Amino acid sequence: MTTYTTLIILSGLVIFSYLFDLVASKTKLPAVLLLLLLGIGLRVLVDNLKIHTFDFLKILPTLGTVGLILIVFEGSLELKYEREKNKLIKGAFFSALFILIASVSVITFIIYKITGQSFYTCFTNAIPFSVVSSAIAIPSAAALVKKSREFIIYESSFSDILGIILFNFAISNPHISASSFAGLGLNTLLIVILSAVSCIVLLYIMGKISHHIKFFLIISILILVYAIGQSYHLSSLVLVLAFGLFLNNADAIQHAWFRSIFIYKNLSNDLTQLYQLSAESAFIIRTFFFVIFGFTMNIYTLNDQVVIANGLIILAAIFIIRFLYLKLFRKENSGQEAFIAPRGLISILLYFNLPASLKIPEVGTSFLFLVVLGSSLVMSIGLLATKKSKTKPEGLV
C-alpha cells in the first residue's frame, strides 16, 4: 500500500465521519453506529480481496484513551456551573452510581449463570458492560433540551469515572479487606488534590504562554497528568472533568487575589479556541477508533445463537434498570433520557484492560461488540420514537 493510498483512505474516513454526523443530526442515528458498520464493511472487503493489514488491536486502547479524555474534556467545557444546578448535578451523580451498582449486580449474576465461573471473575467481566459511554451519550444528547443535555453530560461522565474507580478497585483487590477500602479512600483523596493543583497550574500556564501554539501543549499536559495518574491506578478522569468545569467557570470566582493572578484578558477567546480544538480532535480520534473497532471484529462469530441470546438478555437488563430508576427517582425525565445508555468506548477500553487470567471465552469481543452495537440501536430507535410522540400532539393543535 503506497503513501498516497493510505492518505486517500484516512481522508476518506474523515469525510465519511463528517457525513455520518450530518445524518445523525437529522435522524438521531448515532454516528458511532455508522462508523462501526463502515469498519465492518471495510473488513469484509479486505477479507474478500485478501489484502494483508496491520494488527490494529495494538493501537486501539491508546486511541480510545485519548478519545475518552478529549470527549469528556469537550463535554465539561460546555458546562456552566450555577447554584441552581446543584440538584441536577447531585441527581446525575446518584443516577450514575445506583444504575452502575444495579447493572453490575444483575450482569454479574447473568454472566455467572452463563459461564459458571467464580463470582469475582464474573464481577470483573460485568463492569465493562455496566458503564454508560460518554463518548456516545454526549453527542447523542446534543438535540435534547438544555437540562436533559446537561444531565446526560454529567451522568455519563460520572458513570465513566465511577466505572473506572470500580474497575481499578476490583482488579487491584481480588480479596476484599479493610485495607482495600482504606486504599480506595487514599486514592480518591490523592486524585482530588491532584485535580485541584492541576487546574490551578494549567490555568496559570494558559495565561502566561505568549507563543502562538499553546492549546495542544495544554491538552498534552492534561493527557500526561492523566496517564501518570492512571499508571498509579488513580481515577484520572476526575481531573479531566474538573479541569473543563474549572476553566469554563473560573471567571465566576470573584476573589481579588485569584482574579489578579489567574484571570487574563483573552481567557474567553482562549476557551472558545480550546473548545473548538478539543471538539475537532475528539471527532478525529473517535472516527478512527470506532472504524478500527468495527474492522477488528470477527462478525462471523455473531452467527452463534447462544451469543446473540445472552447479549439480548444483557441489553434488556441494561435498559430495564435504567428505565425503572429514572421513572422512580427523576421526575424531570423527558422519556428520551431512559434510552441514552450506550455502551462504547469506555466499555471497550475496560474490557481490553482485563488481565488475561480474568477473561472468559464465552464473554469475548464478539459478545462485547453485540452489546455495543445493540445498545446504540436501542438508543437510536428510542430517541426516534420519543421524538415522534412529542411532536405529534403539537401537530394536532
Protein Blocks (a to p, Z undefined) as FASTA:
>chain_A
ZZklmmmmmmmmmmmmmmmmmmmmmnopafklmmmmmmmmmmmmmmmnopacddfklmmm
mmmmmmmmmmmmmmmmmpccdfklmmmmmmmmmmmmmmmmmmmmmmmmmmmmmnopafkl
mmmmmmmmmpccfklmmmmmmmpcfklmmmmmmmmmmmmmmmmmmmmmmmmmmbacfklm
mmmmmmmmmmmmmmmmmmmmmmmmmmmpmbfblklmmmmmmmmmmmmmmmnopafklmmm
mmmmmmmmmmmpmbfklmmmmmcfklmmmmmmmmmmmmmmmmmmmmmmmmmmmmmpcfkl
mmpmklmmmmmmmmmmmmmmmmmmmmmmmmklgolmmmmccdcfkmmmmmmmpcfklpcf
klcfklmmmmmmmmmmmmmmmmmmmmmmmmmmmmmZZ
